[in-house]
Amino acid sequence: MAEAQNIPVGSTTAGQIAVAAESTVATRMSAPASFDVADFPVPHGREEEWRFTPLERLRGLHDGTAVATDGGVKVDIDAPEGVVVETVGRDDARVGRAAPVDRVAAQAYSSFEQAGVLTVPKETVLTEPIRIAVHGEGGTAYAHQVIELGAFAEAVVVIDHTGDAVLAAGVDYVLGDGAKLTVVSVQDWDDKAVHVGQHNALVGRDATFKSFVVTFGGDLVRLHPRVAYAGPGGEAELFGLYFTDRGQHQEHRLLVDHNVPHCKSNVVYKGALQGDDAHAVWIGDVLIEAAAEGTDTYEMNRNLVLTDGARVDSVPNLEIETGEIVGAGHASATGRFDDEQLFYLMARGIPELDARRLVVHGFFAELVQQIGVADIEERLLAKIGEELEASVA
């Protein structure tokens, strides 16, 4: 019998700069799921799942006062030949296969008028990405998107969020047996945007799901990626990159539910923060159910604090209901910008801004280089440079 590698998580505090703590609250892993908004009380901020979120900045998404408006968001889809693009109603059997787990997600599901469905037929291997451009036009919107791959299909999907909006949305990723899906979700909103989303991935037998969640913009972004397995042999890799600037709240709450035997998961999220009241929250939950023998899982969150006045809450949690596993562990680390490393570079004639850029680029490089979409990689590296230049200006 393999023993779980449960890596203890330390606490780091420096005024209001950073906080990291291990969660002992496993109840959120089995949080109620329902399509009915009435099943979720209006949150007050004292609940475990809402305690880090500034509710007053949700613009009414949490209490039912946010009403959809004309011109909320515009969605454009560029799909290669062979992809089936449809717009369907809520009664379509492919919509709603994963229930919402909080009030905003339930509100989003009950409020969208039509859902988008993208289907990659079985054994279809795409050589170009599917690109979904979501552009905010200043209003409030609710949306739902389904992306489904047939058996042994392969695809890359890029979902790009820009502009200004108040958006609550759900996305379902459904992978058939042996399918391979890579998703890149970019949150590059304008400064005042609010985005709350639940992402649900169902990974089929021997299928591979790879997710990159990249968050830069917005006043408040709160995303809830979730993974479950439909058969043995499934693999999930969840990568995240966030750059939290002055006054921004960026929150990523993950759940990987190992509910069947012999599956794997790997979670790596990295963030950089700068400026007063920059607040990043990372919640990483992994549940290994009693039936999930042979599970192999690991999760890690690392944060780089570039200035005083920023705060990180990093909360990993691992619940294991069977001892018959390959391995399981988690780690969290938060630290200041390395002044010695900066001094070393500057002593060799590298200007301060360039030195800072090199350090931060190195911190993010291993994640960015795994995306595999050249124009997205170049854009992200350029965006990181812009954020650093803004902090110096």
VMD Tcl script that draws the C-alpha trace (Angstrom):
set ca {
  {0.00 0.00 0.00}
  {1.40 3.39 -1.00}
  {1.42 6.09 1.65}
  {0.10 9.58 1.00}
  {2.78 12.25 0.85}
  {1.03 14.98 2.78}
  {3.39 17.93 2.74}
  {2.75 20.32 5.63}
  {1.98 23.88 4.72}
  {3.61 26.68 6.64}
  {2.24 30.10 7.45}
  {3.90 33.27 6.25}
  {2.78 36.65 7.47}
  {4.30 40.08 7.04}
  {1.79 42.67 8.10}
  {-0.79 42.52 5.36}
  {1.62 41.26 2.74}
  {0.90 37.56 2.66}
  {-0.97 34.84 4.47}
  {-0.81 31.12 3.75}
  {-2.61 28.50 5.77}
  {-3.68 24.87 5.54}
  {-7.40 24.32 5.58}
  {-9.00 21.83 7.93}
  {-12.45 22.43 6.46}
  {-13.31 19.52 4.20}
  {-17.03 20.20 4.21}
  {-16.78 22.51 1.21}
  {-15.69 19.55 -0.91}
  {-19.16 18.09 -0.58}
  {-20.97 21.42 -0.88}
  {-24.58 21.12 -2.04}
  {-25.15 21.34 -5.78}
  {-28.40 22.56 -7.26}
  {-29.80 24.30 -10.31}
  {-32.27 26.19 -8.10}
  {-31.09 29.58 -6.84}
  {-33.46 29.28 -3.87}
  {-31.41 26.36 -2.54}
  {-28.53 28.75 -1.80}
  {-28.99 31.45 0.86}
  {-27.77 34.94 0.03}
  {-24.17 34.96 1.30}
  {-23.11 37.39 4.01}
  {-19.36 36.82 3.89}
  {-19.13 34.63 6.98}
  {-19.59 31.40 5.04}
  {-16.52 29.28 4.36}
  {-16.90 29.56 0.58}
  {-17.38 33.35 0.68}
  {-15.16 34.50 3.53}
  {-12.41 35.86 1.26}
  {-14.70 37.48 -1.33}
  {-15.65 41.18 -1.03}
  {-19.37 40.74 -1.65}
  {-20.02 44.46 -2.13}
  {-17.89 44.33 -5.28}
  {-19.93 41.56 -6.93}
  {-22.33 44.18 -8.31}
  {-25.40 42.21 -7.24}
  {-24.45 38.82 -8.73}
  {-24.76 37.17 -5.32}
  {-28.12 38.55 -4.15}
  {-30.26 38.59 -7.29}
  {-30.14 42.33 -7.93}
  {-27.91 42.06 -11.01}
  {-30.25 42.07 -14.01}
  {-29.05 41.14 -17.50}
  {-28.87 44.10 -19.87}
  {-28.61 44.57 -23.60}
  {-25.04 44.77 -24.74}
  {-23.59 42.78 -21.87}
  {-21.04 40.72 -23.77}
  {-20.41 39.88 -27.40}
  {-19.21 36.36 -28.23}
  {-17.37 35.53 -31.45}
  {-16.28 31.98 -32.29}
  {-13.59 31.03 -34.79}
  {-13.69 27.26 -35.22}
  {-11.71 25.11 -37.67}
  {-13.48 22.93 -40.18}
  {-15.06 19.87 -38.61}
  {-16.23 21.57 -35.40}
  {-19.99 21.76 -34.91}
  {-21.08 25.14 -33.50}
  {-24.62 25.39 -32.12}
  {-26.81 27.67 -30.05}
  {-29.35 25.76 -27.97}
  {-31.94 26.22 -25.23}
  {-31.78 25.12 -21.63}
  {-33.80 22.00 -22.45}
  {-30.99 20.56 -24.60}
  {-29.71 17.34 -22.98}
  {-26.10 18.46 -23.31}
  {-26.65 21.50 -21.10}
  {-26.56 21.28 -17.33}
  {-24.71 18.02 -16.77}
  {-22.86 19.55 -13.80}
  {-24.93 21.39 -11.20}
  {-23.93 24.78 -9.77}
  {-22.24 24.71 -6.37}
  {-22.90 28.25 -5.17}
  {-25.54 30.94 -5.51}
  {-23.84 32.94 -8.28}
  {-23.36 29.83 -10.41}
  {-27.01 28.89 -9.89}
  {-28.04 32.44 -10.80}
  {-25.96 32.21 -13.96}
  {-27.55 28.92 -14.95}
  {-31.11 30.08 -14.34}
  {-30.59 33.40 -16.14}
  {-28.95 32.63 -19.48}
  {-31.26 32.68 -22.50}
  {-29.30 30.40 -24.85}
  {-26.22 28.23 -24.42}
  {-23.39 27.69 -26.85}
  {-22.37 24.13 -27.70}
  {-19.13 23.27 -29.50}
  {-18.70 19.63 -30.53}
  {-15.54 18.02 -31.87}
  {-16.66 14.70 -33.41}
  {-14.99 11.45 -32.42}
  {-11.50 10.79 -33.78}
  {-11.24 14.37 -35.11}
  {-7.80 15.86 -34.49}
  {-7.72 19.64 -34.89}
  {-4.51 21.29 -36.04}
  {-5.67 24.84 -35.22}
  {-7.18 26.13 -31.98}
  {-10.85 26.90 -31.49}
  {-10.99 30.56 -30.43}
  {-13.85 32.02 -28.39}
  {-13.67 35.79 -27.94}
  {-15.85 37.15 -25.12}
  {-15.86 40.94 -25.19}
  {-17.61 42.99 -22.55}
  {-19.62 45.95 -23.78}
  {-20.40 47.57 -20.46}
  {-23.49 45.66 -19.36}
  {-24.46 42.67 -17.21}
  {-24.65 39.19 -18.72}
  {-25.22 35.53 -17.85}
  {-23.84 32.82 -20.11}
  {-23.31 29.09 -20.49}
  {-20.92 27.24 -22.83}
  {-20.50 23.51 -23.48}
  {-17.38 22.11 -25.16}
  {-17.59 18.40 -25.94}
  {-15.04 16.08 -27.50}
  {-15.97 12.70 -28.89}
  {-13.88 9.60 -28.29}
  {-10.22 10.01 -29.30}
  {-10.75 13.57 -30.54}
  {-8.06 16.20 -29.88}
  {-8.48 19.97 -29.63}
  {-7.11 23.20 -28.20}
  {-9.62 25.87 -27.12}
  {-8.73 29.48 -26.30}
  {-11.36 31.51 -24.41}
  {-10.37 35.18 -24.34}
  {-12.19 37.66 -22.06}
  {-11.70 41.37 -22.73}
  {-13.56 44.66 -22.31}
  {-15.83 45.73 -19.47}
  {-18.79 43.71 -18.14}
  {-20.42 42.13 -15.13}
  {-20.47 38.46 -16.12}
  {-21.55 35.26 -14.41}
  {-20.97 32.21 -16.58}
  {-20.67 28.44 -16.56}
  {-18.48 26.34 -18.84}
  {-18.73 22.54 -19.20}
  {-15.90 20.50 -20.72}
  {-16.90 16.93 -21.57}
  {-14.21 14.56 -22.79}
  {-15.00 11.22 -24.39}
  {-12.84 8.15 -23.88}
  {-9.27 8.73 -25.05}
  {-9.90 12.38 -25.95}
  {-7.34 15.15 -25.40}
  {-8.43 18.71 -24.63}
  {-6.30 21.74 -23.82}
  {-8.15 24.88 -22.68}
  {-6.61 28.32 -22.26}
  {-8.93 30.74 -20.45}
  {-7.58 34.30 -20.41}
  {-9.13 36.97 -18.16}
  {-7.72 40.20 -19.60}
  {-10.62 42.43 -18.56}
  {-10.67 46.20 -18.20}
  {-10.18 47.59 -14.71}
  {-13.86 47.74 -13.66}
  {-15.03 44.33 -14.90}
  {-16.50 41.65 -12.62}
  {-16.32 38.00 -13.66}
  {-17.57 35.00 -11.68}
  {-17.45 31.57 -13.29}
  {-17.74 27.83 -12.62}
  {-15.78 25.54 -14.94}
  {-16.73 21.85 -14.92}
  {-14.58 19.18 -16.57}
  {-15.71 15.57 -16.93}
  {-12.75 13.45 -18.03}
  {-13.49 10.17 -19.79}
  {-11.64 6.86 -19.62}
  {-7.96 7.35 -20.59}
  {-8.72 10.95 -21.58}
  {-6.40 13.91 -20.93}
  {-7.57 17.35 -19.81}
  {-5.15 20.26 -19.59}
  {-6.33 23.66 -18.37}
  {-4.55 27.01 -18.26}
  {-6.33 29.77 -16.37}
  {-4.67 33.15 -16.84}
  {-5.97 36.17 -14.92}
  {-4.72 39.72 -15.31}
  {-7.55 42.22 -15.48}
  {-10.81 43.03 -13.77}
  {-11.84 44.62 -10.53}
  {-12.98 41.23 -9.21}
  {-12.48 37.82 -10.79}
  {-13.68 34.67 -8.97}
  {-13.31 31.36 -10.83}
  {-14.22 27.88 -9.68}
  {-12.58 25.13 -11.82}
  {-13.80 21.60 -11.00}
  {-12.71 18.22 -12.33}
  {-14.35 14.79 -12.06}
  {-13.67 11.54 -13.89}
  {-16.01 9.34 -15.95}
  {-13.68 6.34 -16.14}
  {-10.30 4.94 -15.08}
  {-7.06 6.19 -16.63}
  {-8.09 9.84 -16.88}
  {-5.50 12.57 -16.39}
  {-6.01 16.24 -15.50}
  {-3.43 19.01 -15.38}
  {-4.61 22.36 -14.04}
  {-2.22 25.27 -14.49}
  {-2.85 28.85 -13.45}
  {-1.11 32.19 -13.75}
  {-2.32 35.43 -12.19}
  {-0.89 38.92 -11.82}
  {-2.81 40.86 -9.20}
  {-2.40 44.63 -9.29}
  {-3.37 47.44 -6.96}
  {-6.93 47.12 -5.67}
  {-7.71 43.96 -7.64}
  {-9.32 40.86 -6.13}
  {-8.52 37.63 -7.98}
  {-9.81 34.38 -6.55}
  {-9.33 30.85 -7.88}
  {-11.11 28.01 -6.08}
  {-10.33 24.53 -7.41}
  {-11.75 21.09 -6.72}
  {-10.38 17.85 -8.18}
  {-12.72 14.99 -7.29}
  {-11.01 11.62 -7.72}
  {-14.19 9.57 -7.85}
  {-12.98 6.56 -9.90}
  {-9.85 4.38 -9.71}
  {-6.45 4.86 -11.35}
  {-6.61 8.51 -12.36}
  {-4.05 11.29 -12.10}
  {-4.11 15.01 -11.41}
  {-1.49 17.73 -11.17}
  {-2.25 21.32 -10.13}
  {0.26 24.18 -10.39}
  {-0.85 27.80 -9.89}
  {1.55 30.74 -9.68}
  {0.79 34.37 -8.91}
  {2.55 37.71 -8.62}
  {1.13 40.66 -6.69}
  {1.94 44.35 -6.46}
  {0.34 47.50 -5.10}
  {-1.86 48.46 -2.18}
  {-4.86 46.20 -1.53}
  {-3.92 43.72 -4.24}
  {-5.56 40.50 -3.00}
  {-5.16 37.02 -4.47}
  {-6.96 33.96 -3.13}
  {-6.14 30.39 -4.10}
  {-8.21 27.51 -2.72}
  {-7.01 24.08 -3.83}
  {-9.16 21.11 -2.82}
  {-8.45 17.50 -3.77}
  {-10.83 14.74 -2.72}
  {-9.86 11.10 -3.12}
  {-13.01 9.05 -2.65}
  {-13.09 5.54 -1.21}
  {-13.54 4.02 -4.67}
  {-10.57 5.90 -6.18}
  {-7.82 3.35 -5.59}
  {-4.59 3.94 -7.49}
  {-4.92 7.73 -7.48}
  {-1.82 9.84 -8.10}
  {-2.25 13.55 -7.32}
  {-0.28 16.63 -6.38}
  {-1.10 20.34 -6.08}
  {1.09 23.39 -5.59}
  {0.56 27.14 -5.27}
  {3.42 29.67 -5.31}
  {3.10 33.43 -4.91}
  {5.60 36.20 -5.47}
  {4.88 39.43 -3.57}
  {6.52 42.34 -5.40}
  {5.54 45.23 -3.12}
  {4.20 45.98 0.34}
  {0.45 46.31 0.74}
  {-0.48 43.11 -1.12}
  {-2.12 40.05 0.42}
  {-2.31 36.38 -0.50}
  {-4.57 33.71 0.98}
  {-3.38 30.27 -0.13}
  {-5.41 27.34 1.21}
  {-4.65 23.81 0.01}
  {-6.69 20.90 1.30}
  {-6.43 17.17 0.70}
  {-8.99 14.60 1.85}
  {-8.23 10.91 1.38}
  {-10.83 8.21 1.93}
  {-8.70 5.24 0.81}
  {-5.15 4.20 1.61}
  {-4.71 2.34 -1.67}
  {-3.17 5.21 -3.62}
  {0.02 5.85 -5.57}
  {0.69 9.25 -4.05}
  {-0.92 12.45 -2.84}
  {0.54 15.73 -1.66}
  {0.24 19.48 -1.64}
  {2.42 22.54 -1.08}
  {2.03 26.29 -0.77}
  {4.69 28.99 -0.66}
  {4.49 32.78 -0.56}
  {7.49 35.11 -0.51}
  {8.76 38.59 -1.22}
  {10.66 39.65 -4.29}
  {14.24 38.42 -3.90}
  {16.28 41.61 -3.35}
  {19.56 39.68 -3.45}
  {18.73 38.24 -6.85}
  {17.81 41.71 -8.06}
  {21.07 43.15 -6.72}
  {23.04 40.37 -8.41}
  {21.59 41.24 -11.80}
  {21.93 44.99 -11.38}
  {25.57 44.58 -10.30}
  {26.20 43.13 -13.73}
  {24.90 46.17 -15.52}
  {21.26 45.17 -16.01}
  {18.86 48.09 -15.36}
  {16.43 47.61 -12.46}
  {13.29 47.28 -14.57}
  {14.92 44.73 -16.85}
  {16.23 42.83 -13.84}
  {12.77 42.71 -12.26}
  {11.30 41.57 -15.56}
  {13.83 38.76 -15.83}
  {13.07 37.49 -12.33}
  {9.30 37.55 -12.82}
  {9.50 36.07 -16.32}
  {11.62 33.26 -14.92}
  {9.03 32.68 -12.20}
  {6.24 32.25 -14.77}
  {8.23 30.79 -17.68}
  {7.66 27.09 -17.02}
  {3.89 27.59 -17.07}
  {3.73 29.90 -20.08}
  {5.91 27.63 -22.19}
  {3.55 24.70 -21.68}
  {0.57 26.47 -23.24}
  {1.64 25.57 -26.76}
  {-0.14 28.46 -28.52}
  {2.58 30.83 -29.71}
  {0.57 34.05 -29.97}
  {-0.92 33.53 -26.49}
  {2.50 32.85 -24.98}
  {3.94 36.01 -26.55}
  {0.97 38.08 -25.42}
  {1.22 36.87 -21.82}
  {4.91 37.60 -21.55}
  {4.33 41.06 -23.01}
  {1.49 41.64 -20.53}
  {3.73 40.72 -17.61}
  {6.25 43.27 -18.86}
  {3.54 45.93 -19.08}
  {2.44 45.25 -15.50}
  {5.98 45.64 -14.23}
  {6.53 48.85 -16.18}
  {3.31 50.28 -14.74}
  {4.55 49.60 -11.20}
  {7.70 51.62 -11.84}
  {6.02 54.51 -13.67}
}
mol new
graphics top color blue
foreach p $ca { graphics top sphere $p radius 0.5 }
foreach p [lrange $ca 0 end-1] q [lrange $ca 1 end] { graphics top cylinder $p $q radius 0.2 }
display resetview
